[in-house]
Amino acid sequence: MATPTCKPILLIDQADFCIAQCQHCQRIGLTFNNLLLGFKQEEFIALCKTIETVDFEQCCTLMTNGQPYLIVNTGHPDIQFSLSKIDFGRFRTGLIQALRRMNLHQLLKIQSN
């Protein structure tokens, strides 16, 4: 639930994929399919930079259904999620776009001060 001081800016808003950043506390909320994650700004930036460099083919794992999936660690030892190649492509592209928009919003904020 949003607090009265929470002023989120949408960075990505697509079907089943939304990333928003609170302009007050700078926390980032990410929903992707049925996944809901929250990040400090520096954690989100680190995730974006990591995912941007991942080569799906080299890092994927065959699951019990015989399909390749990328297992993504969340920073919590008991929580990971898996992405198919298609979902990984969407996730990666969205993270990169969100990071660029976040940087643009910060630059515009600096320019307006």
OpenMM code with the backbone's topology and positions (N, CA, C; nanometers):
from openmm import Vec3, app, unit

residues = "MET ALA THR PRO THR CYS LYS PRO ILE LEU LEU ILE ASP GLN ALA ASP PHE CYS ILE ALA GLN CYS GLN HIS CYS GLN ARG ILE GLY LEU THR PHE ASN ASN LEU LEU LEU GLY PHE LYS GLN GLU GLU PHE ILE ALA LEU CYS LYS THR ILE GLU THR VAL ASP PHE GLU GLN CYS CYS THR LEU MET THR ASN GLY GLN PRO TYR LEU ILE VAL ASN THR GLY HIS PRO ASP ILE GLN PHE SER LEU SER LYS ILE ASP PHE GLY ARG PHE ARG THR GLY LEU ILE GLN ALA LEU ARG ARG MET ASN LEU HIS GLN LEU LEU LYS ILE GLN SER ASN".split()
positions = [
    Vec3(0.0836, -0.1181, 0.0000),
    Vec3(0.0000, 0.0000, 0.0000),
    Vec3(0.0885, 0.1250, 0.0000),
    Vec3(0.0531, 0.2192, -0.0808),
    Vec3(0.1325, 0.3405, -0.0939),
    Vec3(0.1132, 0.4308, 0.0276),
    Vec3(0.2212, 0.4919, 0.0688),
    Vec3(0.2138, 0.5893, 0.1764),
    Vec3(0.1816, 0.7250, 0.1162),
    Vec3(0.1352, 0.8215, 0.1973),
    Vec3(0.1018, 0.9536, 0.1425),
    Vec3(0.2197, 1.0219, 0.0734),
    Vec3(0.3428, 0.9888, 0.1123),
    Vec3(0.4590, 1.0520, 0.0514),
    Vec3(0.5079, 0.9756, -0.0715),
    Vec3(0.4497, 0.8615, -0.1010),
    Vec3(0.4914, 0.7805, -0.2152),
    Vec3(0.4410, 0.8439, -0.3450),
    Vec3(0.5351, 0.8730, -0.4351),
    Vec3(0.5013, 0.9320, -0.5643),
    Vec3(0.5685, 0.8502, -0.6743),
    Vec3(0.5058, 0.7377, -0.7128),
    Vec3(0.5715, 0.6521, -0.8115),
    Vec3(0.5667, 0.7091, -0.9531),
    Vec3(0.6749, 0.6840, -1.0239),
    Vec3(0.6831, 0.7151, -1.1668),
    Vec3(0.6930, 0.5816, -1.2388),
    Vec3(0.6078, 0.5612, -1.3372),
    Vec3(0.6126, 0.4382, -1.4156),
    Vec3(0.7329, 0.4424, -1.5088),
    Vec3(0.8138, 0.3405, -1.5004),
    Vec3(0.9293, 0.3278, -1.5893),
    Vec3(0.8974, 0.2337, -1.7041),
    Vec3(0.8208, 0.1295, -1.6746),
    Vec3(0.7737, 0.0339, -1.7752),
    Vec3(0.6308, -0.0036, -1.7372),
    Vec3(0.5409, -0.0035, -1.8327),
    Vec3(0.4034, -0.0458, -1.8075),
    Vec3(0.3549, -0.1220, -1.9303),
    Vec3(0.3725, -0.2538, -1.9243),
    Vec3(0.3342, -0.3418, -2.0345),
    Vec3(0.2448, -0.4514, -1.9790),
    Vec3(0.1905, -0.5318, -2.0656),
    Vec3(0.1081, -0.6441, -2.0213),
    Vec3(0.1910, -0.7347, -1.9311),
    Vec3(0.1454, -0.7550, -1.8098),
    Vec3(0.2116, -0.8421, -1.7112),
    Vec3(0.3537, -0.7995, -1.6772),
    Vec3(0.3891, -0.6730, -1.6983),
    Vec3(0.5246, -0.6261, -1.6686),
    Vec3(0.5173, -0.4768, -1.6361),
    Vec3(0.5497, -0.4448, -1.5130),
    Vec3(0.5442, -0.3056, -1.4696),
    Vec3(0.6618, -0.2790, -1.3765),
    Vec3(0.7289, -0.1671, -1.3983),
    Vec3(0.8359, -0.1227, -1.3096),
    Vec3(0.8079, 0.0231, -1.2772),
    Vec3(0.8059, 0.0544, -1.1471),
    Vec3(0.7803, 0.1910, -1.1026),
    Vec3(0.8798, 0.2260, -0.9926),
    Vec3(0.9125, 0.3550, -0.9840),
    Vec3(1.0047, 0.4026, -0.8809),
    Vec3(0.9378, 0.5133, -0.8015),
    Vec3(0.9442, 0.5002, -0.6693),
    Vec3(0.8922, 0.6033, -0.5805),
    Vec3(0.9886, 0.7216, -0.5801),
    Vec3(0.9380, 0.8391, -0.6061),
    Vec3(1.0232, 0.9579, -0.6100),
    Vec3(1.0596, 1.0073, -0.4708),
    Vec3(0.9900, 0.9571, -0.3702),
    Vec3(1.0214, 0.9966, -0.2330),
    Vec3(1.1354, 0.9108, -0.1755),
    Vec3(1.1166, 0.7790, -0.1717),
    Vec3(1.2164, 0.6910, -0.1083),
    Vec3(1.3103, 0.6253, -0.2095),
    Vec3(1.2818, 0.6383, -0.3390),
    Vec3(1.3626, 0.5843, -0.4488),
    Vec3(1.3505, 0.4322, -0.4649),
    Vec3(1.2669, 0.3653, -0.3844),
    Vec3(1.2494, 0.2201, -0.3996),
    Vec3(1.1816, 0.1907, -0.5323),
    Vec3(1.2121, 0.0726, -0.5834),
    Vec3(1.1592, 0.0313, -0.7128),
    Vec3(1.0759, -0.0934, -0.6943),
    Vec3(0.9572, -0.0919, -0.7517),
    Vec3(0.8693, -0.2076, -0.7512),
    Vec3(0.8638, -0.2657, -0.8903),
    Vec3(0.8721, -0.3977, -0.8988),
    Vec3(0.8732, -0.4670, -1.0271),
    Vec3(0.7723, -0.5800, -1.0207),
    Vec3(0.6820, -0.5846, -1.1159),
    Vec3(0.5939, -0.7003, -1.1320),
    Vec3(0.6205, -0.7578, -1.2706),
    Vec3(0.6341, -0.8883, -1.2751),
    Vec3(0.6577, -0.9585, -1.4020),
    Vec3(0.5820, -1.0899, -1.3934),
    Vec3(0.4807, -1.1059, -1.4782),
    Vec3(0.3912, -1.2206, -1.4701),
    Vec3(0.3373, -1.2297, -1.3271),
    Vec3(0.3630, -1.3363, -1.2545),
    Vec3(0.3137, -1.3499, -1.1170),
    Vec3(0.4194, -1.3144, -1.0135),
    Vec3(0.5270, -1.2539, -1.0555),
    Vec3(0.6385, -1.2208, -0.9677),
    Vec3(0.6256, -1.0757, -0.9227),
    Vec3(0.6473, -1.0531, -0.7944),
    Vec3(0.6466, -0.9178, -0.7396),
    Vec3(0.7728, -0.9004, -0.6572),
    Vec3(0.8555, -0.8020, -0.6958),
    Vec3(0.9825, -0.7769, -0.6279),
    Vec3(0.9949, -0.6297, -0.5929),
    Vec3(1.0651, -0.6014, -0.4836),
    Vec3(1.0955, -0.4649, -0.4445),
    Vec3(1.2463, -0.4500, -0.4274),
    Vec3(1.2991, -0.3350, -0.4644),
    Vec3(1.4430, -0.3115, -0.4622),
    Vec3(1.4754, -0.1734, -0.4096),
    Vec3(1.5898, -0.1631, -0.3444),
    Vec3(1.6515, -0.0328, -0.3248),
    Vec3(1.7070, 0.0056, -0.4617),
    Vec3(1.7264, 0.1333, -0.4853),
    Vec3(1.7723, 0.1782, -0.6171),
    Vec3(1.9027, 0.1101, -0.6584),
    Vec3(2.0000, 0.1009, -0.5672),
    Vec3(2.1286, 0.0405, -0.6025),
    Vec3(2.1152, -0.1090, -0.6318),
    Vec3(2.0216, -0.1774, -0.5655),
    Vec3(1.9980, -0.3196, -0.5934),
    Vec3(1.9391, -0.3379, -0.7326),
    Vec3(1.8465, -0.2494, -0.7687),
    Vec3(1.7855, -0.2566, -0.9009),
    Vec3(1.8879, -0.2315, -1.0105),
    Vec3(1.9725, -0.1329, -0.9903),
    Vec3(2.0769, -0.1022, -1.0891),
    Vec3(2.1696, -0.2226, -1.1053),
    Vec3(2.2067, -0.2849, -0.9942),
    Vec3(2.2939, -0.4031, -1.0003),
    Vec3(2.2255, -0.5169, -1.0759),
    Vec3(2.0964, -0.5388, -1.0514),
    Vec3(2.0229, -0.6434, -1.1233),
    Vec3(2.0224, -0.6132, -1.2731),
    Vec3(1.9938, -0.4898, -1.3097),
    Vec3(1.9901, -0.4517, -1.4513),
    Vec3(2.1240, -0.4776, -1.5185),
    Vec3(2.2305, -0.4359, -1.4535),
    Vec3(2.3640, -0.4531, -1.5121),
    Vec3(2.4000, -0.6006, -1.5234),
    Vec3(2.3616, -0.6795, -1.4262),
    Vec3(2.3891, -0.8234, -1.4311),
    Vec3(2.3105, -0.8905, -1.5435),
    Vec3(2.1809, -0.8651, -1.5484),
    Vec3(2.0948, -0.9283, -1.6498),
    Vec3(2.1369, -0.8856, -1.7898),
    Vec3(2.1807, -0.7616, -1.8054),
    Vec3(2.2228, -0.7117, -1.9365),
    Vec3(2.3399, -0.7923, -1.9926),
    Vec3(2.4265, -0.8440, -1.9057),
    Vec3(2.5459, -0.9152, -1.9513),
    Vec3(2.5266, -1.0663, -1.9648),
    Vec3(2.4116, -1.1165, -1.9224),
    Vec3(2.3884, -1.2614, -1.9237),
    Vec3(2.3639, -1.3111, -2.0659),
    Vec3(2.4297, -1.4203, -2.1006),
    Vec3(2.4055, -1.4907, -2.2263),
    Vec3(2.3168, -1.6106, -2.1929),
    Vec3(2.1912, -1.6044, -2.2358),
    Vec3(2.0946, -1.7085, -2.2008),
    Vec3(2.1466, -1.8477, -2.2369),
    Vec3(2.1970, -1.8613, -2.3572),
    Vec3(2.2412, -1.9939, -2.4053),
    Vec3(2.3522, -2.0528, -2.3183),
    Vec3(2.4410, -1.9705, -2.2698),
    Vec3(2.5516, -2.0199, -2.1874),
    Vec3(2.5112, -2.0448, -2.0426),
    Vec3(2.4067, -1.9784, -1.9961),
    Vec3(2.3706, -1.9852, -1.8543),
    Vec3(2.2431, -2.0638, -1.8256),
    Vec3(2.1731, -2.1084, -1.9283),
    Vec3(2.0452, -2.1759, -1.9059),
    Vec3(2.0643, -2.3174, -1.8512),
    Vec3(1.9584, -2.3678, -1.7931),
    Vec3(1.9534, -2.5024, -1.7369),
    Vec3(1.8333, -2.5737, -1.7956),
    Vec3(1.8499, -2.6990, -1.8318),
    Vec3(1.7348, -2.7769, -1.8784),
    Vec3(1.6522, -2.8167, -1.7571),
    Vec3(1.5241, -2.7862, -1.7634),
    Vec3(1.4336, -2.8214, -1.6544),
    Vec3(1.3756, -2.9602, -1.6810),
    Vec3(1.2973, -3.0089, -1.5880),
    Vec3(1.2420, -3.1446, -1.6002),
    Vec3(1.1508, -3.1603, -1.7215),
    Vec3(1.0975, -3.0506, -1.7737),
    Vec3(1.0139, -3.0575, -1.8936),
    Vec3(1.0971, -3.0582, -2.0219),
    Vec3(1.2305, -3.0551, -2.0078),
    Vec3(1.3202, -3.0588, -2.1229),
    Vec3(1.3461, -2.9233, -2.1863),
    Vec3(1.2870, -2.8183, -2.1324),
    Vec3(1.3025, -2.6842, -2.1879),
    Vec3(1.4101, -2.6070, -2.1114),
    Vec3(1.4859, -2.5213, -2.1822),
    Vec3(1.5890, -2.4415, -2.1145),
    Vec3(1.5282, -2.3218, -2.0410),
    Vec3(1.5764, -2.2996, -1.9211),
    Vec3(1.5347, -2.1855, -1.8397),
    Vec3(1.6577, -2.1237, -1.7758),
    Vec3(1.6499, -1.9939, -1.7540),
    Vec3(1.7543, -1.9241, -1.6816),
    Vec3(1.7078, -1.9097, -1.5373),
    Vec3(1.7892, -1.9525, -1.4429),
    Vec3(1.7583, -1.9382, -1.3014),
    Vec3(1.8203, -1.8075, -1.2536),
    Vec3(1.7382, -1.7199, -1.1977),
    Vec3(1.7838, -1.5891, -1.1513),
    Vec3(1.7803, -1.5868, -0.9991),
    Vec3(1.8939, -1.5590, -0.9389),
    Vec3(1.9012, -1.5426, -0.7937),
    Vec3(1.8494, -1.4045, -0.7581),
    Vec3(1.7824, -1.3951, -0.6449),
    Vec3(1.7221, -1.2685, -0.6046),
    Vec3(1.8019, -1.1952, -0.4984),
    Vec3(1.9061, -1.2566, -0.4478),
    Vec3(1.9782, -1.1979, -0.3365),
    Vec3(1.9355, -1.2591, -0.2044),
    Vec3(1.8253, -1.3301, -0.2057),
    Vec3(1.7787, -1.4063, -0.0892),
    Vec3(1.8078, -1.5526, -0.1190),
    Vec3(1.8835, -1.6207, -0.0345),
    Vec3(1.9316, -1.7555, -0.0674),
    Vec3(1.8226, -1.8580, -0.0971),
    Vec3(1.7035, -1.8384, -0.0463),
    Vec3(1.5968, -1.9362, -0.0687),
    Vec3(1.5020, -1.8978, -0.1808),
    Vec3(1.5275, -1.7857, -0.2474),
    Vec3(1.4342, -1.7386, -0.3493),
    Vec3(1.5064, -1.7177, -0.4823),
    Vec3(1.4646, -1.7942, -0.5816),
    Vec3(1.5100, -1.7779, -0.7184),
    Vec3(1.3857, -1.7840, -0.8076),
    Vec3(1.3997, -1.7389, -0.9302),
    Vec3(1.2921, -1.7587, -1.0263),
    Vec3(1.3523, -1.8014, -1.1581),
    Vec3(1.2696, -1.8657, -1.2394),
    Vec3(1.3187, -1.9178, -1.3666),
    Vec3(1.2467, -1.8483, -1.4813),
    Vec3(1.3221, -1.8240, -1.5877),
    Vec3(1.2682, -1.7568, -1.7053),
    Vec3(1.2971, -1.8393, -1.8299),
    Vec3(1.1948, -1.8576, -1.9112),
    Vec3(1.2158, -1.9196, -2.0420),
    Vec3(1.2935, -1.8213, -2.1282),
    Vec3(1.3382, -1.8656, -2.2438),
    Vec3(1.4149, -1.7770, -2.3319),
    Vec3(1.3314, -1.6556, -2.3734),
    Vec3(1.2055, -1.6771, -2.4042),
    Vec3(1.1176, -1.5663, -2.4445),
    Vec3(1.0971, -1.4702, -2.3280),
    Vec3(1.0660, -1.5242, -2.2095),
    Vec3(1.0474, -1.4388, -2.0924),
    Vec3(1.1759, -1.3655, -2.0551),
    Vec3(1.2894, -1.4328, -2.0672),
    Vec3(1.4163, -1.3673, -2.0373),
    Vec3(1.4391, -1.2488, -2.1303),
    Vec3(1.4121, -1.2667, -2.2589),
    Vec3(1.4280, -1.1566, -2.3546),
    Vec3(1.3408, -1.0376, -2.3190),
    Vec3(1.2157, -1.0632, -2.2847),
    Vec3(1.1237, -0.9568, -2.2430),
    Vec3(1.1702, -0.8896, -2.1150),
    Vec3(1.2126, -0.9720, -2.0190),
    Vec3(1.2581, -0.9223, -1.8892),
    Vec3(1.3817, -0.8351, -1.9066),
    Vec3(1.4768, -0.8843, -1.9825),
    Vec3(1.6018, -0.8118, -2.0058),
    Vec3(1.5769, -0.6781, -2.0752),
    Vec3(1.4989, -0.6810, -2.1818),
    Vec3(1.4677, -0.5585, -2.2553),
    Vec3(1.3959, -0.4577, -2.1660),
    Vec3(1.3012, -0.5052, -2.0869),
    Vec3(1.2278, -0.4168, -1.9964),
    Vec3(1.3166, -0.3549, -1.8900),
    Vec3(1.4073, -0.4349, -1.8332),
    Vec3(1.4989, -0.3816, -1.7323),
    Vec3(1.5883, -0.2738, -1.7911),
    Vec3(1.6409, -0.2986, -1.9093),
    Vec3(1.7288, -0.2010, -1.9741),
    Vec3(1.6524, -0.0713, -2.0023),
    Vec3(1.5293, -0.0836, -2.0535),
    Vec3(1.4482, 0.0352, -2.0806),
    Vec3(1.4164, 0.1107, -1.9519),
    Vec3(1.3815, 0.0374, -1.8468),
    Vec3(1.3480, 0.1007, -1.7187),
    Vec3(1.4687, 0.1738, -1.6613),
    Vec3(1.5855, 0.1119, -1.6696),
    Vec3(1.7069, 0.1762, -1.6185),
    Vec3(1.7362, 0.3048, -1.6958),
    Vec3(1.7201, 0.3009, -1.8255),
    Vec3(1.7423, 0.4215, -1.9070),
    Vec3(1.6435, 0.5313, -1.8704),
    Vec3(1.5175, 0.4934, -1.8515),
    Vec3(1.4158, 0.5929, -1.8148),
    Vec3(1.4411, 0.6483, -1.6749),
    Vec3(1.4844, 0.5627, -1.5833),
    Vec3(1.5157, 0.6067, -1.4488),
    Vec3(1.6293, 0.7095, -1.4538),
    Vec3(1.7332, 0.6800, -1.5309),
    Vec3(1.8450, 0.7734, -1.5459),
    Vec3(1.7999, 0.9042, -1.6095),
    Vec3(1.7114, 0.8958, -1.7083),
    Vec3(1.6594, 1.0159, -1.7738),
    Vec3(1.5798, 1.1009, -1.6752),
    Vec3(1.4937, 1.0378, -1.5950),
    Vec3(1.4165, 1.1118, -1.4944),
    Vec3(1.5095, 1.1822, -1.3958),
    Vec3(1.6164, 1.1148, -1.3560),
    Vec3(1.7110, 1.1754, -1.2622),
    Vec3(1.7825, 1.2950, -1.3245),
    Vec3(1.8206, 1.2811, -1.4523),
    Vec3(1.8853, 1.3935, -1.5219),
    Vec3(1.7908, 1.5123, -1.5347),
    Vec3(1.6661, 1.4846, -1.5684),
    Vec3(1.5686, 1.5927, -1.5816),
    Vec3(1.5434, 1.6597, -1.4466),
    Vec3(1.5431, 1.5804, -1.3407),
    Vec3(1.5237, 1.6355, -1.2056),
    Vec3(1.6401, 1.7268, -1.1689),
    Vec3(1.7613, 1.6842, -1.2010),
    Vec3(1.8791, 1.7665, -1.1740),
    Vec3(1.8737, 1.8950, -1.2548),
    Vec3(1.8346, 1.8853, -1.3819),
    Vec3(1.8268, 2.0027, -1.4696),
    Vec3(1.7245, 2.1037, -1.4203),
    Vec3(1.6151, 2.0533, -1.3597),
    Vec3(1.5089, 2.1449, -1.3165),
    Vec3(1.5419, 2.2145, -1.1853),
    Vec3(1.6438, 2.1669, -1.1142),
    Vec3(1.6826, 2.2298, -0.9858),
    Vec3(1.7799, 2.3388, -1.0067),
] * unit.nanometer
topology = app.Topology()
chain = topology.addChain("A")
for resn in residues:
    res = topology.addResidue(resn, chain)
    for name in ("N", "CA", "C"):
        topology.addAtom(name, app.Element.getBySymbol(name[0]), res)
